[in-house]
Amino acid sequence: MRFGFHIWIGEGFSKVPELARKRRARTIQFFSRNPRTWAVSLIPEEEVKKFKVGVETLGIKPLFLHMPYLPNLASPRQDFYLKSIDALSIELERAEILGARFLITHIGSRGEASEAESIERLIKAINYSLDRVRNKVTIVVENTAGQGKQIGYKFSQIKTVIAGIENGERIGVCLDTAHAFQAGYDLSQRDGLEKTLEEFERLIGFDKLKLLHLNDSKTPLGSRVDRHWHVGEGYIGNEGFKNIVNHPKLFHFPGIMETPYKREEDDIRNMSKIESLVSPTPLF
């Protein structure tokens, strides 16, 4: 499994490869802009060039762009919904500029609408954007914890989304371990992991899985409260992650950590932990 992190771009894209190298990241995820605003600015060509040369030189791949925080592709508010679709289309274009093959998006929140209505709005948003931006970037929908009025916390809901996408080659799934655990999928135990993967394979299929978000959970199983924690130090624990990163159905997928970050040493500690859990001999 190629391990990596979400790398912040505050110092500019040209600095990202070195930040990744310091963390021993072999794959990375990043935003294309400030994720807490709607504002979009052009990415300087020189920054793009240095970024691409840097990640290629270091062998960092694949690259995952993440949608900003504000858009809600399932919003029942029409003005907000249309603004969110525009943001998705823009990020598809920026992903191509930056050389990212994948664009990760949260599935969204239903507000006062039903789950079925919200999923249908999400499907329409993705279909519109994929038709509008006809490049080779794949949209990757991420499972949620089910906090508040989030949708996408059940694999059956994600199955419905995937089935509704007209261009099936440009849709994939990100499996976030913390979110799955918080939604009720017990990844802390081997039998729970097996049941989770059986359901995922039956409803979605591993051909749609593009990456794992390797986050521990600060909240208990089924809490539906989204709180990431350091690998091995939360409710999923060392044994849970040892089973995950060594499982024959998972170990060949990229694994991105979105663990709490205050200083560089936090990421290095998480990398050391996840690397230490990789077994030299088969566990399954």
C-alpha positions in Angstrom: 0.0 0.0 0.0 1.3 3.5 -0.9 0.8 5.7 2.1 0.5 9.4 2.1 -1.2 12.5 3.6 -3.4 15.4 2.9 -0.8 18.1 2.2 -1.7 21.8 2.8 -0.9 24.2 0.1 -0.5 27.4 2.1 3.2 27.8 1.2 2.4 27.3 -2.5 2.2 24.3 -4.8 5.9 24.4 -5.5 6.5 23.5 -1.8 4.2 20.5 -1.7 6.6 17.9 -3.1 9.2 18.7 -0.4 6.5 18.6 2.3 5.5 15.2 1.1 9.1 14.0 1.0 9.6 15.0 4.7 6.6 12.8 5.6 7.7 9.8 3.5 4.5 10.2 1.5 4.3 8.2 -1.7 0.8 9.5 -2.6 -0.8 12.8 -1.7 -4.2 14.6 -1.4 -4.5 18.4 -1.5 -6.9 21.3 -2.1 -6.4 23.5 -5.2 -7.3 26.7 -3.1 -8.5 27.9 0.2 -11.2 25.3 1.1 -13.1 27.7 3.4 -14.1 30.3 0.7 -15.8 30.3 -2.6 -13.0 32.5 -4.1 -11.0 31.0 -7.0 -7.7 32.4 -8.3 -5.6 31.3 -11.1 -2.7 28.9 -10.2 0.6 30.5 -11.5 2.0 28.4 -14.3 5.4 28.4 -12.7 4.0 26.9 -9.5 2.2 24.2 -11.5 5.4 23.4 -13.4 7.5 23.1 -10.2 4.8 21.0 -8.5 4.5 18.6 -11.4 8.3 18.2 -11.7 8.6 17.7 -8.0 6.0 14.9 -7.6 7.3 13.2 -10.7 10.9 13.3 -9.5 9.9 11.9 -6.2 7.6 9.2 -7.7 4.6 10.5 -5.8 1.4 9.0 -7.3 -1.5 9.0 -7.7 -2.5 12.6 -6.9 -5.9 13.2 -5.4 -7.5 16.7 -5.4 -10.1 17.3 -2.7 -13.2 19.5 -3.1 -13.4 22.6 -0.8 -15.5 22.4 2.3 -18.3 24.8 1.4 -20.0 23.1 -1.6 -23.0 20.8 -0.9 -23.9 18.8 -4.0 -27.1 17.6 -2.4 -28.3 20.9 -1.1 -32.1 21.5 -1.3 -31.4 25.3 -1.6 -31.3 25.9 -5.4 -28.9 28.9 -5.3 -26.5 27.0 -3.1 -26.9 23.8 -5.2 -26.0 25.6 -8.4 -23.0 27.3 -6.8 -21.8 23.9 -5.6 -22.2 22.4 -9.1 -20.1 25.3 -10.5 -17.4 24.6 -7.9 -17.4 20.9 -8.9 -16.9 21.8 -12.5 -14.1 24.2 -11.7 -12.3 21.7 -9.6 -12.5 19.1 -12.3 -10.6 21.6 -14.6 -8.1 22.4 -11.9 -7.4 18.8 -11.2 -6.4 18.3 -14.8 -4.2 21.4 -14.7 -2.4 20.0 -11.6 -2.1 16.5 -13.0 -4.5 14.9 -10.5 -6.3 11.9 -11.8 -9.0 12.0 -9.1 -11.2 14.6 -7.5 -12.6 13.6 -4.1 -16.0 15.0 -3.0 -18.1 14.6 0.1 -21.5 13.2 -0.8 -23.4 16.0 1.0 -26.1 16.9 3.4 -29.8 16.7 2.8 -31.0 19.6 4.8 -34.8 19.2 5.1 -35.1 17.0 2.1 -35.4 13.3 2.1 -32.4 11.0 1.6 -33.8 9.8 -1.7 -34.3 13.3 -3.0 -30.9 14.4 -1.9 -29.2 11.4 -3.6 -31.0 12.3 -6.8 -29.8 15.9 -6.7 -26.2 14.6 -6.1 -26.5 12.3 -9.1 -27.7 15.1 -11.3 -24.9 17.4 -10.1 -22.2 14.9 -10.9 -23.7 14.0 -14.3 -23.9 17.6 -15.2 -20.3 18.4 -14.2 -18.9 15.3 -16.0 -20.7 16.3 -19.2 -19.6 19.9 -18.8 -16.0 19.1 -18.2 -15.0 16.3 -20.6 -11.5 15.4 -19.4 -10.1 12.2 -17.9 -10.5 13.2 -14.2 -12.5 10.7 -12.1 -14.9 12.0 -9.4 -14.5 10.0 -6.2 -17.3 10.1 -3.7 -16.4 9.6 -0.1 -18.5 7.8 2.5 -19.6 9.9 5.4 -20.0 9.3 9.2 -23.7 10.1 9.0 -23.3 13.1 11.2 -26.3 15.4 11.4 -28.1 15.2 8.0 -25.3 13.8 6.0 -26.1 11.2 3.3 -23.7 8.6 2.0 -23.0 6.8 5.3 -24.5 3.5 4.1 -22.9 1.5 1.2 -26.5 1.1 -0.2 -26.7 4.8 -0.6 -23.3 5.0 -2.4 -24.5 2.1 -4.6 -27.5 4.2 -5.7 -25.2 7.1 -6.5 -22.8 5.0 -8.6 -25.7 3.4 -10.5 -27.1 6.8 -11.4 -23.9 8.1 -13.0 -24.1 8.1 -16.8 -20.3 8.0 -17.4 -19.4 5.1 -15.3 -15.7 5.2 -16.1 -15.4 8.6 -14.4 -16.9 7.7 -11.0 -15.2 6.0 -8.0 -15.3 5.6 -4.3 -13.1 6.6 -1.3 -13.5 4.5 1.8 -12.8 6.5 4.9 -12.1 4.2 7.8 -13.1 6.7 10.5 -16.4 7.5 8.8 -17.2 3.9 8.2 -16.6 3.0 11.8 -18.6 6.0 13.0 -21.4 4.9 10.7 -21.5 1.5 12.3 -19.1 -0.6 10.3 -16.8 -2.3 12.9 -13.3 -2.1 11.4 -11.7 -2.7 14.8 -12.3 -6.4 14.6 -11.3 -8.9 11.9 -14.7 -10.3 11.6 -16.2 -6.8 11.4 -13.7 -5.9 8.6 -14.6 -9.0 6.7 -18.4 -8.3 7.0 -17.7 -4.7 5.9 -15.7 -5.7 2.9 -18.2 -8.3 1.9 -21.0 -5.7 1.9 -18.8 -3.2 0.0 -18.0 -5.8 -2.7 -21.6 -6.9 -3.0 -23.1 -3.5 -3.2 -20.4 -1.3 -4.8 -17.5 -3.5 -6.0 -13.8 -3.1 -5.5 -13.4 -2.0 -9.2 -14.9 1.3 -8.0 -12.6 1.7 -5.0 -9.8 4.3 -5.7 -8.3 4.9 -2.3 -8.6 4.6 1.5 -8.6 7.4 4.0 -6.7 5.8 6.8 -8.1 7.7 9.8 -8.7 6.4 13.3 -11.9 7.4 15.1 -12.0 9.6 18.2 -15.7 8.5 18.7 -17.2 5.1 19.4 -18.6 2.6 16.9 -21.9 3.9 15.4 -21.6 7.3 17.0 -22.2 9.1 13.7 -19.9 11.9 15.1 -17.1 12.7 12.7 -13.8 13.0 14.6 -10.6 11.8 13.1 -7.7 10.6 15.4 -4.2 9.4 15.2 -3.6 5.9 13.7 -3.8 3.2 16.3 -4.8 5.7 19.1 -8.6 5.7 18.6 -11.4 3.2 18.7 -10.2 1.3 15.5 -6.8 0.8 17.1 -3.6 -0.9 16.1 -5.2 -4.3 15.4 -7.9 -2.8 13.3 -5.4 -0.9 11.1 -3.1 -3.9 11.0 -5.9 -6.0 9.5 -6.9 -3.2 7.1 -3.4 -2.4 5.6 -2.6 -6.1 5.2 -5.9 -7.3 3.9 -5.5 -8.9 0.4 -8.5 -7.0 -0.9 -7.1 -3.6 0.3 -3.3 -3.5 0.4 -2.8 -2.6 -3.2 -4.9 0.6 -2.9 -3.4 4.0 -1.9 -3.9 5.0 1.7 -4.2 8.7 2.6 -4.1 9.9 6.2 -6.1 12.9 7.3 -5.0 12.7 11.0 -4.9 15.7 13.3 -2.1 18.0 12.5 -0.4 20.6 14.6 3.2 20.2 13.6 5.2 18.1 11.1 6.1 15.5 13.8 2.4 14.5 14.0 2.4 13.3 10.4 5.8 11.6 10.8 4.5 9.8 13.9 1.4 8.6 12.0 3.5 7.5 9.0 5.8 5.5 11.3 2.9 3.8 13.0 1.1 2.8 9.8 4.4 1.5 8.3 5.0 -0.5 11.4 1.7 -2.3 11.0 2.6 -3.7 7.5 3.3 -7.4 8.0 6.3 -9.0 6.1 4.3 -12.2 5.9 0.6 -12.7 4.9 -1.9 -12.3 7.7 -4.9 -13.7 5.8 
